[in-house]
Amino acid sequence: MTQSRRVQAQQPRRGSRPAAYEGGPSGRAGAPAGRRRTFGAPDLFVYFPVAGILLAAGLVATIGASILLGVVLVLIAVVLVVFDSWANR
């Protein structure tokens, strides 16, 4: 008797989810068809160049060579992360 209950619990119920959540035109199962997020999670590998760029920006700004160049490098690092997270949506 216990085994028959387990078998019944493992069988999927019919009509439990709408058809739009099976996998829409974007090919992502579990997401509504036609709706995409604007930004996704950035890859871990994007942080390697970002760390190098931020280190260079910190060194340039600390030694006083060019604070403007340090700010530009920080902006480049931010744009790189935003682009990567847009590409991973």
N, C-alpha and C positions, 0 to 999 in steps of 0.2 A: 504494500500500500504506500509506503514512503517513496519507493522508487517511481511509481506512477506520478506522484506529485512533482518529483524532480523533473521528469520528462515533460510534463505539462508546463512547468515554469521556464524551461529552456526554449520552448517553441515560440517563435515570434507571433505576436498578435497581428491580425490582418487589419489594415486601415489605421494603424496607430500613428503614422506620420503623414502629413500631406505630401503630395507628389513633388512639390517644389523643393522640398528639403532632401530629396534623394540624390540630387546632383544636378545643378542647373547648367546653363550653357557655358558657364565659366569652368566647369569640370571640378568644382570644389564641393565635395559631399558635406552636408550639414549646414550649408549657407543658402539663404534664399536666392532664388534665381534673379539675376539682373541687379543685385545690390552688392557693391564692392566697397571695402574699407578704403579710406584715403591713404592711410599709412599703416605699415605692418611693423613687425619687430625687426630691428637691424641685425644683420649677421654679426657673429662674434669677430669675424676676420676683418671687418671694417675698422675695428678699434686699434689694430696694429698701425696702420698709417695715420690714424687720428692721433694716437699717442705720440708718434714721431713728430707730427706737425705741431701739436701743442707743446712738446718739449722744445722744439726749435723756436716757437713763438715766445715761450718763457725765457729762453736764453737770450734771444734778441732784445726783448724788452728789459731784462734784468741788467744787461751790460750797457744799456742805454744807446745802442747803435741806432735803433729806429723803433719807436713805440708804434708808429703808424704801421710798419711792417708786421709787428707782433699782432696788432689788431686784425690786419688783413689775413694773417695765417690762422688766427682763431676763427674768423668768419669762413675761411675755406674749409676748416675741419667741421664746422657746423653744417655747411652746405653738403659736405660729403656724407655725413650721417643722415641728413634729411633725404638726400637722393637715394641712399641705400634703403632706407625704410620705405620710401615711395615705391622703389622697384620690387620690394618684397611684399607688396599688398596682396 
